[in-house]
């Protein structure tokens, strides 16, 4: 359900999805980035973290995964 992101194509397929990225260098004061993928090209991925958009070059990504949110469906009307 959660998927590792390794290649630029993986990031492009994840546009609009929630991800967690850990970087080997500090970017905008943090090494852990949790947000939604805005765009991805052959050099970097851009994710929305709160109100800001962070551009993270693939060369500094240590680990990246999609985030799966388990949401419970409403119960049926049976009693």
Secondary structure, DSSP 8 states (H G I E B T S, - for coil): ---B--SHHHHHHTTTSEEEEEEEEEETTEEEEEEEEEEE-SSEEEEEETTEEEEEEGGGEEEEEE----------S--
